[in-house]
Amino acid sequence: MTLVLLILVPLVGGVAAWLGERSRAGGGRRVSLASTLVELVLVLALWVRHWGEAALGAGGPWLEVYQRAWIPELGVGVILAVDGLSLLMVVLTAFIGVMAVLVSWDEIDDRVGPYYACLLWVLAGITGVFLALDLFLFYVFWEVMLVPMYFLIGIWGHGNRIYAAVKFFIYTLVGGLLMLVSIIALALAHASATGTLTFSYVELLGTPMTSSAAMWIMLGFFVAFAVKLPAVPIHNWLPDAHTEAPTAGSLILAALLLKTGAYGLIRFVVPLFPDASAALAPWALWLGALGIGYGAILAFAQTDLKRLVAYTSVSHMGFVLLGVYSWNALSLQGTVMQMICHGISTGSLFMIVGMLYRRIHTRDVTEMGGLWRAAPRLAGVAMVFAMASLGLPGTGNFIGEFLVIFGVFPVDAAVTVIALLGIVAATVYSLRIIQTAFHGAAPTDWRIADLDPREIVMMAPMVIVIVWLGLWPGTVIATFAPALEGLLHLVPSLVIGGF
């Protein structure tokens, strides 16, 4: 029942947080923190329990499975399963969940109970996405993520929050509806070929269909996941959503929601549609390269610090497309490392932006400068994650990006060159953050507080994790590598040689 509990704890915790805040001021925060800590303990215990199996692949394809009938007349079931890949995604979700509650502690003072309810329900939906192996159930969790995040942005966001929330909702809803159509089409194609109607991922693998049908059905999945990733040119909901969201909303968007798109490409698109994915691969590689360059250029052009960090996500997620559609051991390992490390580093940058905004009431980098002298601890932490964002050796981002580079090079050298130029551009915009905001002449005599004990408790684990992933990546790679080997066994390759 551990897999069920991983979804129930935040779902029930959200209700309890709402009721707790109504009965006592501060009750919602405390219940939410307790719920996320319980979630983190549960998933870490699951990781420890299956450490040997995950590292050696001794437990078979799935480490734990929970399966029950739901709507048997339609072939729909409750199928939850975890392997090394999904396990680490759930670990990341639980860890970021704790940080999201802590970063909201003194930021949210209006309708606190509903806020924490929405926060926990988003986490429940994300966890379900990483665990669901029935495609109909997967779609349900996919939409569960959407609604509470819409309210987080639209109610507790900043400035033009209604516009940003509606834009986010429309983009992701349309993508989700396309995926639903594709899920139903895939199930019907399988029923036509076998006589059995099912939405089970395992049973739908290898469904026979014509090449044109496979391409159209695959595109429905691809668009939904590419919107969430986000991939250029369907990315422009992201900067607005990040800019107007509360700090915890930006943290969850960057660290978790974007990863659901990447996870969907790895878990569903390529294994379910290997031939169609092979036909799409050259185009997807160039879309990834375009995203890396385009995101980096726009990041450098921003003056709003939060919008700048948002465009860095567009650039970094381009590496995910490169890694997935190169489809070899190195590129996939780099993709998963990039997913995890981007979640930690960019999520931390959004937390830092939120801390700065509460102190100086602006996100305009042209109005900053000289902050290092006023808040050296805050500036030092910002330096760590700016260096991680540019892929400095010793941080996890370096491992992820260069594994992707090594995996992409045998497939397409031209795309590799563009990706390397993107890393150079990341150096420019990351150093710009530090130079403009923390060094240089101060426009005013700053009198601001440095990191307080709660903020140190938040940022210290983030620093430890990003350095740990950079210096000892094998501890994480050993967990997800067997799962990736299983996927490579299903689909040995997509692209043979460059073009």
C-alpha positions in Angstrom: 0.0 0.0 0.0 3.0 2.3 0.0 2.3 3.5 -3.5 -1.3 4.3 -2.6 -0.2 6.2 0.5 2.2 8.3 -1.5 -0.9 9.7 -3.3 -3.3 9.7 -0.3 -1.0 11.5 2.1 -1.0 14.8 0.1 -4.6 14.4 -0.9 -5.8 14.0 2.7 -3.2 16.4 3.9 -4.7 19.1 1.7 -8.1 18.7 3.2 -6.6 18.6 6.7 -4.6 21.8 6.0 -7.8 23.6 4.9 -9.7 22.5 7.9 -6.7 23.1 10.2 -6.4 26.7 9.2 -10.1 27.3 9.8 -9.8 26.0 13.4 -6.5 27.6 14.3 -4.2 30.3 12.7 -1.1 28.6 11.4 -2.7 25.2 11.5 -2.7 24.8 7.7 1.1 25.5 7.5 1.9 22.9 10.2 -0.4 20.2 8.8 1.1 20.8 5.3 4.7 20.6 6.6 3.8 17.4 8.5 2.2 15.9 5.4 5.1 16.6 3.2 7.6 15.3 5.7 5.6 12.1 6.1 5.6 11.8 2.3 9.4 12.3 2.2 9.9 9.7 4.8 7.7 7.2 3.0 9.5 7.6 -0.3 13.0 7.5 1.2 12.0 4.3 3.1 10.8 2.9 -0.3 14.2 3.8 -1.8 16.2 2.3 1.0 14.0 -0.9 0.9 14.6 -1.4 -2.8 18.1 0.1 -3.0 19.8 -3.2 -3.9 17.1 -4.2 -6.4 17.0 -0.9 -8.1 20.8 -0.7 -8.4 21.2 -4.2 -9.7 17.9 -4.6 -11.6 17.3 -7.6 -9.5 13.7 -6.8 -8.8 12.6 -7.1 -12.4 11.1 -4.2 -14.4 9.0 -2.9 -11.4 10.1 -2.7 -7.8 6.5 -2.5 -6.4 3.1 -2.8 -8.1 -0.4 -2.0 -6.9 -3.3 -3.1 -9.1 -7.0 -3.1 -8.6 -10.0 -3.1 -11.0 -11.7 0.3 -11.4 -14.0 0.3 -14.5 -13.6 -3.3 -15.8 -16.3 -2.8 -18.5 -14.0 -0.2 -20.1 -10.7 -2.0 -19.3 -9.7 0.8 -16.9 -7.8 -0.2 -13.7 -5.9 1.4 -10.9 -2.4 0.4 -11.8 0.5 2.0 -9.8 4.1 0.9 -10.2 7.5 2.1 -9.4 10.9 1.4 -11.0 14.2 3.2 -10.5 13.2 6.1 -12.8 9.8 6.8 -11.3 11.2 6.3 -7.8 13.6 9.1 -8.2 11.0 11.4 -9.6 8.8 10.7 -6.6 11.7 11.4 -4.3 12.3 14.7 -6.1 8.5 15.5 -5.7 8.5 14.8 -2.0 11.7 16.8 -1.4 10.5 19.8 -3.3 7.1 19.5 -1.6 8.8 20.2 1.8 10.7 23.1 0.3 7.5 24.6 -1.2 5.8 24.6 2.2 8.8 26.2 3.9 9.2 28.9 1.3 5.5 29.8 1.7 5.7 30.0 5.5 5.8 33.8 5.8 4.9 34.7 2.2 1.2 33.6 2.1 -1.1 35.3 4.6 -4.4 35.4 2.6 -6.7 32.4 2.4 -3.9 30.3 3.9 -5.9 27.0 4.2 -7.1 26.8 0.6 -3.6 27.8 -0.5 -1.9 24.8 1.2 -4.7 22.6 0.1 -4.0 23.5 -3.6 -0.3 23.1 -3.0 -0.6 19.6 -1.6 -3.1 18.5 -4.3 -0.7 19.6 -7.0 1.9 17.4 -5.3 -0.6 14.5 -5.2 -1.3 14.8 -8.9 2.4 14.9 -9.8 3.1 11.8 -7.7 0.2 10.0 -9.4 1.6 10.9 -12.9 5.0 9.3 -12.0 3.3 6.2 -10.6 0.3 5.5 -12.9 0.6 2.7 -15.4 -3.0 2.7 -16.6 -3.2 5.4 -19.3 -6.7 6.5 -18.3 -5.5 6.9 -14.7 -2.4 8.7 -15.9 -4.7 11.2 -17.7 -6.7 11.7 -14.5 -3.6 12.6 -12.5 -2.4 14.8 -15.4 -5.5 16.9 -15.1 -5.4 16.8 -11.2 -2.1 18.7 -11.5 -3.7 21.4 -13.7 -6.6 22.7 -11.6 -4.9 23.5 -8.3 -1.9 25.0 -10.1 -4.3 27.3 -12.0 -5.7 28.5 -8.6 -2.2 28.9 -7.1 -1.3 31.3 -9.9 -4.6 33.0 -10.3 -5.4 33.6 -6.7 -2.0 33.9 -4.9 0.1 35.2 -7.8 1.3 38.7 -8.6 0.5 41.4 -11.0 -1.2 40.1 -14.2 -1.9 36.7 -12.5 -5.3 36.1 -14.1 -3.9 36.4 -17.6 -1.0 34.1 -16.7 -3.2 31.5 -15.0 -5.7 31.4 -18.0 -2.8 31.1 -20.5 -1.3 28.2 -18.5 -4.7 26.6 -18.2 -5.5 26.8 -21.9 -2.1 25.5 -23.1 -2.1 22.6 -20.8 -5.8 21.7 -21.1 -5.6 21.6 -24.9 -2.4 19.5 -24.7 -4.1 17.2 -22.2 -7.3 16.8 -24.4 -5.1 15.9 -27.4 -3.5 13.2 -25.2 -6.9 11.9 -24.1 -7.9 11.5 -27.7 -4.7 9.6 -28.4 -5.1 7.4 -25.3 -8.6 6.4 -26.5 -7.4 5.9 -30.1 -4.5 3.7 -28.8 -6.8 1.6 -26.7 -9.3 1.1 -29.6 -6.4 0.2 -31.9 -5.3 -2.4 -29.4 -8.9 -3.7 -29.0 -9.2 -3.9 -32.8 -6.1 -6.0 -33.1 -6.5 -8.3 -30.0 -10.2 -8.1 -29.1 -9.3 -6.8 -25.6 -10.0 -3.3 -24.5 -7.4 -2.1 -22.0 -5.6 1.0 -20.9 -2.7 -0.9 -19.3 0.6 0.5 -20.4 2.3 -2.9 -20.3 -0.4 -4.5 -22.5 -0.5 -1.6 -24.9 3.3 -1.9 -25.7 3.7 -3.3 -29.2 0.2 -2.5 -30.3 0.0 -3.2 -34.1 -1.2 -0.3 -36.2 -0.5 1.4 -39.5 2.4 3.8 -39.6 0.1 6.8 -40.3 -2.1 5.9 -37.3 0.9 5.5 -35.1 2.2 8.9 -36.1 -1.0 10.7 -35.5 -1.7 9.0 -32.1 1.9 9.6 -31.1 1.7 13.3 -31.9 -1.2 13.7 -29.5 1.1 12.4 -26.7 4.1 14.4 -27.9 2.2 17.7 -28.0 0.9 17.3 -24.5 4.3 16.5 -23.1 6.1 19.1 -25.2 3.8 21.8 -23.8 4.6 20.8 -20.3 8.4 20.5 -21.0 8.1 23.2 -22.5 9.5 22.9 -26.1 9.8 25.8 -28.5 7.5 27.0 -30.1 4.7 26.0 -27.6 6.6 27.3 -24.6 5.4 30.9 -24.1 2.9 30.1 -21.3 5.9 29.4 -19.1 7.5 32.8 -18.6 4.2 34.4 -17.8 3.2 31.6 -15.3 6.6 31.8 -13.6 6.6 35.6 -13.4 3.2 35.9 -11.8 3.1 32.7 -9.7 3.9 32.8 -6.0 7.4 31.5 -5.1 6.2 28.0 -4.3 4.3 27.9 -7.5 7.4 28.8 -9.5 9.3 26.2 -7.5 6.9 23.5 -8.3 6.5 24.5 -12.0 10.3 24.5 -12.5 11.2 21.5 -10.4 8.3 19.2 -11.0 5.7 20.1 -13.6 8.2 20.4 -16.3 9.6 17.0 -15.4 6.2 15.4 -16.0 6.6 16.3 -19.7 10.1 14.9 -19.8 9.0 11.7 -18.0 6.1 11.2 -20.4 8.4 11.3 -23.4 10.7 8.7 -21.9 8.1 6.4 -20.4 5.3 6.6 -22.9 6.0 8.3 -26.3 9.1 6.3 -27.4 8.2 2.9 -26.0 4.6 2.9 -27.2 5.5 4.4 -30.6 9.0 3.4 -31.5 8.7 3.7 -35.3 6.8 7.0 -35.2 9.3 8.3 -32.7 12.2 7.3 -35.0 10.5 9.3 -37.8 10.1 12.3 -35.5 13.6 12.1 -33.9 15.5 14.3 -36.4 12.9 17.0 -36.0 12.8 16.7 -32.3 16.6 17.0 -32.1 16.5 20.3 -33.9 13.6 21.5 -31.8 15.7 20.8 -28.7 18.7 22.7 -30.2 16.4 25.6 -31.1 15.1 25.6 -27.5 18.6 25.7 -26.0 19.7 28.7 -28.1 16.4 30.6 -28.1 15.9 30.2 -24.3 19.5 31.3 -23.7 19.2 34.4 -25.9 15.9 35.5 -24.3 17.2 34.8 -20.8 20.1 37.2 -21.4 17.7 39.9 -22.7 15.5 40.0 -19.5 15.6 42.6 -16.8 13.0 40.9 -14.6 15.0 38.4 -12.6 12.2 35.9 -12.3 11.5 36.0 -16.0 15.2 35.6 -16.7 15.3 32.3 -14.6 12.1 31.2 -16.4 13.8 31.4 -19.8 16.8 29.5 -18.5 14.3 26.6 -18.0 13.3 26.7 -21.7 17.0 26.5 -22.6 17.9 23.7 -20.1 14.8 21.6 -21.1 16.1 21.6 -24.7 18.8 19.2 -23.5 15.9 16.8 -22.5 14.6 16.6 -26.0 18.2 16.0 -27.3 18.7 13.2 -24.8 15.4 11.5 -25.3 15.6 11.5 -29.1 19.2 10.4 -29.2 18.0 7.4 -27.3 21.1 5.7 -26.1 22.4 4.8 -22.6 24.5 8.0 -22.2 21.9 10.4 -23.5 19.1 8.9 -21.4 21.3 8.9 -18.3 22.1 12.5 -18.9 18.5 13.3 -19.5 17.4 12.0 -16.1 20.3 13.7 -14.4 19.3 16.9 -16.1 15.7 16.5 -14.9 16.8 16.0 -11.3 19.5 18.7 -11.2 17.5 21.3 -13.1 14.7 20.7 -10.5 17.1 21.5 -7.7 19.1 24.3 -9.2 16.4 26.3 -11.0 14.0 25.7 -8.2 16.5 27.1 -5.8 17.0 30.2 -8.0 13.3 30.9 -7.9 13.4 30.5 -4.1 16.3 33.1 -4.0 14.3 35.5 -6.2 11.4 35.2 -3.8 13.6 36.0 -0.9 15.1 39.0 -2.6 11.7 40.3 -3.6 10.4 40.2 0.0 13.5 42.2 1.0 13.8 44.9 -1.7 10.3 44.7 -3.3 11.6 44.5 -6.9 12.8 41.9 -9.4 14.3 44.4 -11.8 18.0 43.6 -12.0 18.8 47.2 -13.1 17.6 48.4 -9.7 19.8 46.0 -7.8 23.6 45.9 -7.2 25.8 45.8 -4.2 23.7 43.2 -2.5 26.6 41.0 -1.6 27.8 43.4 1.0 24.3 43.7 2.5 23.4 39.9 2.5 26.6 37.8 2.0 25.0 34.5 2.9 22.1 35.0 0.5 24.5 36.1 -2.2 26.8 33.1 -1.6 23.9 30.7 -2.0 22.8 32.5 -5.2 26.4 32.1 -6.5 26.2 28.3 -5.9 23.1 27.9 -8.0 24.1 30.3 -10.7 27.3 28.2 -11.1 25.1 25.1 -11.2 22.9 26.6 -13.8 25.9 27.2 -16.1 27.1 23.6 -15.6 30.1 24.2 -13.5 32.1 20.9 -12.8 31.3 19.8 -9.2 27.6 20.4 -9.6 25.0 17.9 -10.9 24.1 20.0 -13.9 27.5 19.4 -15.3 27.0 15.7 -15.2 23.6 15.8 -16.8 24.5 18.2 -19.7 27.7 16.5 -20.6 26.3 13.0 -20.5 23.6 14.3 -23.0 26.4 15.9 -25.1 28.3 12.7 -25.3 25.2 10.8 -26.2 24.1 13.2 -28.9 27.4 13.6 -30.6 27.4 10.2 -32.4 23.8 10.9 -33.6 24.1 14.5 -34.9 27.3 16.5 -34.6 25.6 19.8 -35.8 23.1 19.6 -33.0 25.9 18.9 -30.5 27.7 22.1 -31.5 24.5 24.1 -30.9 24.1 22.5 -27.5 27.7 23.4 -26.6 27.1 27.0 -27.7 24.0 26.9 -25.4 26.3 26.0 -22.5 28.5 29.0 -23.3 25.4 31.2 -23.4 24.4 29.8 -20.0 27.7 31.0 -18.6 26.9 34.5 -19.8 23.4 34.8 -18.4 24.3 33.1 -15.1 27.3 35.4 -14.5 25.0 38.3 -15.4 22.7 37.4 -12.5 25.6 37.6 -10.0 27.3 40.6 -11.5 24.2 42.8 -11.9 22.3 41.8 -8.7 25.1 41.2 -6.2 28.1 43.2 -7.4 28.7 46.6 -8.9 27.5 49.9 -7.5 24.6 49.8 -5.1 21.7 52.2 -6.2 20.9 52.7 -2.6 22.4 52.0 0.8 20.9 48.5 1.3 19.7 47.6 4.8 18.3 44.2 4.4 18.3 41.0 6.5 20.5 38.1 5.5 19.3 34.5 5.5 17.3 33.7 8.6 17.4 30.3 10.3 14.3 29.0 8.4 15.8 30.1 5.1 19.1 28.4 6.0 17.2 25.2 6.7 15.6 25.5 3.3 18.7 26.3 1.3 21.3 24.1 3.0 19.8 20.8 1.8 19.5 22.2 -1.8 23.2 23.1 -1.8 24.1 19.7 -0.4 22.1 17.8 -3.0 23.3 19.7 -6.0 27.0 19.2 -4.9 26.3 15.6 -4.0 24.9 15.0 -7.5 27.9 16.6 -9.0 30.6 14.7 -7.0 28.9 11.3 -6.5 26.4 10.9 -9.3 26.8 7.2 -9.3 24.6 6.9 -6.2 21.6 8.2 -8.2 22.6 6.8 -11.6 22.7 3.3 -10.1 19.1 3.6 -9.1 17.7 4.7 -12.5 20.1 3.0 -14.9 18.4 -0.5 -14.8 15.1 1.1 -15.6 16.6 2.9 -18.6 18.3 -0.4 -19.7 14.8 -1.9 -19.7 13.5 0.9 -21.9 16.5 0.5 -24.3 15.7 -3.2 -24.5 12.2 -2.3 -25.6 13.4 0.2 -28.2 17.1 -0.3 -29.0 17.6 2.8 -31.1 15.8 5.7 -32.8 18.4 7.3 -35.0 21.3 5.5 -36.7 24.1 8.0 -37.6 23.7 11.7 -38.3 22.1 13.4 -41.2 
